[in-house]
Amino acid sequence: MTATGIEADRPAETAASSPEEVRATALRWAAVVAVHLGLLVVWEVGVKLSSLPSFVLPAPTDIVATLGKASYAWLDNTRVTTIEIVGGYLLAVAAGIGLALVFSWSRILTLAIFPLLVTLNMIPKVALGPLVIVWFSYGIGTNMLITFSLCFFPILLTTLRGLREVEPDLLDLVKSLKGSRWKMFRYIQLPGSLPYIFSGMKVAAILAVAGAVVGEFIASDRGLAYLMIQVQASLDTPAMFMAVALLTLIGIALYLAVLALELLLVPRDARKS
């Protein structure tokens, strides 16, 4: 068979394998959904049969029923927490990638500033929270800063590693062609470091929810974690479970958004778990 014949057969092979991949992906997602639904059914039946009081372990139906209580202002509190999570996360992505780029350009700045950032990252964020409240008062902006402090370092670390993994020969070629640093970053460093960047972004997406919760626990007047503290005094466990469920859904949505962006921008063979 000629080379032309082989190339002509490739689209057919790709088209033949594509439906199989779609079915495999659909089966995986169906299994995930089935496991979660099964857990909810077991939970509901178990609570009803055991006659546990709702303040100890509420049934899923009792948890969902709390959404109908207007006094909890679910929409407003969810909106506030979502802004804190997404805002702090996006700020960490921009700062982490930007500073990693600067470090990749300047070895002196890396030696001078990077160890300091490592030391600052060792500070427990829960202990840092009260100081942030004292300095900046409380509110959405302050909780975004706490979220940022949790998300920033993983993105910086993985991006910096990705920028350093680029082939030196490619960088030397761009330099020999009088290419600017921006072009070097845009056409060489950024595409090669995308798998590392998304690896850090996925870790940060998991930490982002914790940052907003820490801020709202310490001092806040709105948000899902704030609501949890308010209903705790009255032992309204179903409402506390509902707040946890909404926090979880926000985190899952953020993580899935990062995964979708990775699927769009990073080739399959280059993706990192």
SELO-582729 format. One line per field, with one value per residue (C-alpha): residue in three letters; residue number from 1; z, y, x. Coordinates in Angstrom, 2 decimals, decimal comma. Layout:
N
code (ALA|...)
pos (NUM|...)
up (Z|...)
north (Y|...)
east (X|...)
END
This chain:
273
code (MET|THR|ALA|THR|GLY|ILE|GLU|ALA|ASP|ARG|PRO|ALA|GLU|THR|ALA|ALA|SER|SER|PRO|GLU|GLU|VAL|ARG|ALA|THR|ALA|LEU|ARG|TRP|ALA|ALA|VAL|VAL|ALA|VAL|HIS|LEU|GLY|LEU|LEU|VAL|VAL|TRP|GLU|VAL|GLY|VAL|LYS|LEU|SER|SER|LEU|PRO|SER|PHE|VAL|LEU|PRO|ALA|PRO|THR|ASP|ILE|VAL|ALA|THR|LEU|GLY|LYS|ALA|SER|TYR|ALA|TRP|LEU|ASP|ASN|THR|ARG|VAL|THR|THR|ILE|GLU|ILE|VAL|GLY|GLY|TYR|LEU|LEU|ALA|VAL|ALA|ALA|GLY|ILE|GLY|LEU|ALA|LEU|VAL|PHE|SER|TRP|SER|ARG|ILE|LEU|THR|LEU|ALA|ILE|PHE|PRO|LEU|LEU|VAL|THR|LEU|ASN|MET|ILE|PRO|LYS|VAL|ALA|LEU|GLY|PRO|LEU|VAL|ILE|VAL|TRP|PHE|SER|TYR|GLY|ILE|GLY|THR|ASN|MET|LEU|ILE|THR|PHE|SER|LEU|CYS|PHE|PHE|PRO|ILE|LEU|LEU|THR|THR|LEU|ARG|GLY|LEU|ARG|GLU|VAL|GLU|PRO|ASP|LEU|LEU|ASP|LEU|VAL|LYS|SER|LEU|LYS|GLY|SER|ARG|TRP|LYS|MET|PHE|ARG|TYR|ILE|GLN|LEU|PRO|GLY|SER|LEU|PRO|TYR|ILE|PHE|SER|GLY|MET|LYS|VAL|ALA|ALA|ILE|LEU|ALA|VAL|ALA|GLY|ALA|VAL|VAL|GLY|GLU|PHE|ILE|ALA|SER|ASP|ARG|GLY|LEU|ALA|TYR|LEU|MET|ILE|GLN|VAL|GLN|ALA|SER|LEU|ASP|THR|PRO|ALA|MET|PHE|MET|ALA|VAL|ALA|LEU|LEU|THR|LEU|ILE|GLY|ILE|ALA|LEU|TYR|LEU|ALA|VAL|LEU|ALA|LEU|GLU|LEU|LEU|LEU|VAL|PRO|ARG|ASP|ALA|ARG|LYS|SER)
pos (1|2|3|4|5|6|7|8|9|10|11|12|13|14|15|16|17|18|19|20|21|22|23|24|25|26|27|28|29|30|31|32|33|34|35|36|37|38|39|40|41|42|43|44|45|46|47|48|49|50|51|52|53|54|55|56|57|58|59|60|61|62|63|64|65|66|67|68|69|70|71|72|73|74|75|76|77|78|79|80|81|82|83|84|85|86|87|88|89|90|91|92|93|94|95|96|97|98|99|100|101|102|103|104|105|106|107|108|109|110|111|112|113|114|115|116|117|118|119|120|121|122|123|124|125|126|127|128|129|130|131|132|133|134|135|136|137|138|139|140|141|142|143|144|145|146|147|148|149|150|151|152|153|154|155|156|157|158|159|160|161|162|163|164|165|166|167|168|169|170|171|172|173|174|175|176|177|178|179|180|181|182|183|184|185|186|187|188|189|190|191|192|193|194|195|196|197|198|199|200|201|202|203|204|205|206|207|208|209|210|211|212|213|214|215|216|217|218|219|220|221|222|223|224|225|226|227|228|229|230|231|232|233|234|235|236|237|238|239|240|241|242|243|244|245|246|247|248|249|250|251|252|253|254|255|256|257|258|259|260|261|262|263|264|265|266|267|268|269|270|271|272|273)
up (0,00|-0,86|1,63|0,04|0,65|4,29|4,80|3,15|5,57|8,68|8,74|8,48|11,41|13,47|12,63|13,53|16,92|17,80|18,58|20,79|22,77|23,11|24,37|26,83|28,17|28,45|30,35|32,78|33,48|33,81|36,36|38,33|38,39|39,28|42,25|43,61|43,14|44,75|47,77|48,12|47,96|50,60|52,75|52,45|53,18|56,01|57,81|57,42|58,67|61,61|62,67|63,39|64,47|61,77|63,90|63,97|60,34|58,10|55,04|51,61|51,06|54,32|53,19|49,82|51,55|53,26|49,86|50,19|53,32|52,22|55,49|54,46|51,32|49,47|46,18|47,71|49,97|47,12|44,87|47,45|48,05|44,31|43,73|46,49|45,11|41,42|42,00|44,27|41,95|38,79|40,61|41,66|38,08|36,66|39,36|39,43|35,67|35,43|38,25|36,98|33,63|35,33|37,28|34,07|32,60|35,62|37,68|40,09|40,92|41,36|43,86|45,71|45,84|45,35|48,75|50,42|48,69|49,86|53,45|53,22|51,81|54,93|57,11|58,02|56,19|59,07|61,33|58,70|58,33|61,45|60,44|56,98|58,61|60,82|57,86|55,28|57,37|56,33|53,18|49,72|48,84|51,98|51,45|47,86|49,22|51,51|48,56|46,51|49,21|49,04|45,24|44,24|45,13|43,40|40,16|40,48|41,23|38,41|35,85|36,70|36,29|32,95|31,66|32,61|30,86|27,43|25,08|25,34|21,63|20,76|22,97|21,42|17,95|18,81|20,31|17,21|15,09|17,27|18,68|21,59|25,01|24,42|21,21|22,94|25,65|23,31|20,70|22,62|26,40|26,83|24,57|26,12|29,71|29,37|30,84|33,92|34,21|34,14|36,66|39,11|38,20|39,05|42,45|43,07|42,08|44,92|47,40|46,30|48,15|51,37|51,12|50,91|53,76|56,01|55,35|56,03|59,18|60,61|59,86|57,36|57,18|54,05|52,34|52,71|55,42|57,33|57,06|58,46|61,60|61,99|61,73|63,94|67,03|66,33|65,41|61,93|60,56|57,25|56,42|57,30|54,99|52,24|52,58|52,37|49,29|47,56|48,41|46,93|43,75|43,32|43,68|41,22|38,70|38,94|38,57|35,57|33,95|34,28|32,86|29,89|29,20|29,39|26,92|24,57|24,75|25,60|23,36|24,95|25,00|26,78|29,60|33,14|35,83)
north (0,00|3,42|6,22|8,00|4,98|4,81|8,49|7,99|5,18|7,24|9,34|6,16|4,63|7,77|7,88|4,22|4,66|7,87|6,29|3,71|6,47|8,31|5,17|4,47|8,04|7,83|4,55|6,03|9,01|6,76|4,64|7,75|9,02|5,56|5,24|8,64|7,95|4,54|6,13|8,59|5,78|3,74|6,86|7,68|4,12|3,68|6,83|6,03|2,45|3,39|6,30|8,51|12,06|14,64|16,62|13,55|12,42|13,88|12,04|13,46|14,46|16,47|18,17|19,20|20,44|23,20|24,91|26,02|28,10|31,73|32,75|30,97|33,11|30,23|32,08|35,13|33,11|30,76|33,75|35,33|32,14|31,47|34,95|34,41|31,03|31,93|35,39|34,18|31,26|33,37|35,85|32,97|31,63|35,01|35,77|32,24|32,01|35,59|35,27|31,88|33,53|36,26|33,65|31,74|34,92|35,98|33,61|36,41|37,09|33,37|33,07|36,20|35,83|32,16|30,97|33,74|32,54|28,99|30,24|32,25|29,23|27,25|29,58|27,85|29,74|29,28|31,12|33,82|34,38|36,54|38,80|39,29|40,23|42,80|44,32|44,35|44,01|41,26|40,75|39,23|40,80|39,51|35,98|36,15|36,94|33,91|31,75|33,25|32,38|28,71|28,46|30,55|28,37|25,10|27,01|28,89|25,71|23,57|26,40|27,17|23,52|23,38|26,47|24,91|21,62|23,28|22,04|24,42|23,97|25,50|28,50|28,94|28,82|31,60|33,68|33,20|34,46|37,61|36,57|38,59|37,11|37,43|35,42|32,86|32,50|32,49|30,05|27,85|27,99|28,29|25,37|23,14|24,02|23,76|20,22|21,43|24,57|22,58|20,12|23,00|24,52|21,26|21,09|24,74|24,16|21,65|24,10|27,09|26,03|25,55|29,11|30,65|28,47|29,48|33,15|32,86|30,82|33,46|36,58|37,13|38,28|36,31|33,06|29,34|28,75|31,75|30,23|26,94|28,73|30,47|27,28|25,32|27,06|25,75|22,23|22,60|19,75|19,46|23,08|22,44|19,41|21,51|24,16|21,48|20,02|23,42|24,04|20,66|21,42|24,72|22,92|20,21|22,81|24,66|21,45|20,32|23,73|23,33|19,79|21,03|23,77|21,22|18,93|21,89|23,17|20,22|17,18|13,89|12,41|15,47|15,61|14,94|13,43)
east (0,00|1,30|1,83|-1,12|-3,29|-2,25|-3,04|-6,43|-7,23|-6,45|-9,64|-11,71|-9,82|-10,30|-14,01|-14,39|-12,75|-14,57|-17,96|-16,24|-14,57|-17,88|-19,60|-16,79|-16,97|-20,76|-20,51|-17,99|-20,22|-23,27|-21,41|-20,44|-24,03|-25,38|-23,01|-24,04|-27,75|-27,35|-25,68|-28,56|-31,13|-29,30|-28,98|-32,70|-33,87|-31,38|-32,49|-36,19|-35,79|-33,58|-35,82|-32,82|-33,72|-33,10|-30,66|-28,38|-28,63|-31,34|-32,64|-31,77|-35,40|-35,36|-32,14|-33,59|-36,76|-34,75|-34,35|-37,96|-37,25|-36,92|-35,26|-32,07|-31,64|-30,00|-29,59|-27,91|-25,62|-24,67|-23,96|-21,64|-19,68|-19,40|-17,97|-15,42|-14,36|-14,22|-12,75|-9,95|-9,26|-9,00|-6,76|-4,49|-4,36|-3,37|-0,80|0,64|1,18|2,44|4,96|6,15|6,85|8,87|10,84|11,57|13,07|15,14|17,24|18,13|14,49|13,90|16,74|15,62|11,82|10,92|12,31|10,31|7,13|7,84|8,18|4,96|3,15|4,11|2,02|-1,27|-3,98|-6,44|-3,98|-3,50|-7,24|-7,77|-4,88|-6,37|-9,66|-7,90|-6,05|-8,84|-12,03|-14,43|-16,42|-16,25|-12,89|-11,21|-12,49|-11,26|-7,78|-7,91|-9,00|-6,17|-3,62|-4,59|-4,70|-1,70|1,28|0,24|-0,33|2,97|4,94|3,57|3,70|7,31|8,21|6,41|8,23|11,56|10,74|10,69|13,42|16,43|17,12|13,76|14,45|17,91|16,33|13,88|16,69|18,82|15,92|15,71|12,35|11,01|10,37|6,64|6,83|9,02|6,40|3,41|4,66|7,12|6,84|3,07|2,05|4,72|3,80|-0,01|-0,19|1,69|-0,43|-3,66|-2,26|-1,80|-5,16|-6,94|-5,25|-6,11|-9,75|-10,02|-8,48|-10,56|-13,71|-11,74|-10,42|-13,88|-15,14|-12,22|-12,90|-16,63|-16,06|-13,71|-15,74|-18,53|-22,11|-23,10|-22,26|-22,93|-20,32|-21,69|-25,16|-23,85|-22,68|-26,04|-28,14|-25,75|-27,09|-30,60|-29,36|-30,81|-28,71|-30,63|-29,74|-26,09|-26,05|-27,65|-24,95|-22,25|-23,95|-24,04|-20,38|-19,56|-21,51|-19,66|-16,33|-17,35|-18,53|-15,21|-13,21|-15,27|-14,79|-11,02|-11,24|-13,28|-10,74|-7,94|-9,71|-10,06|-6,48|-4,23|-3,69|-4,70|-1,19|0,18|-2,38|-1,24|-3,44)
END
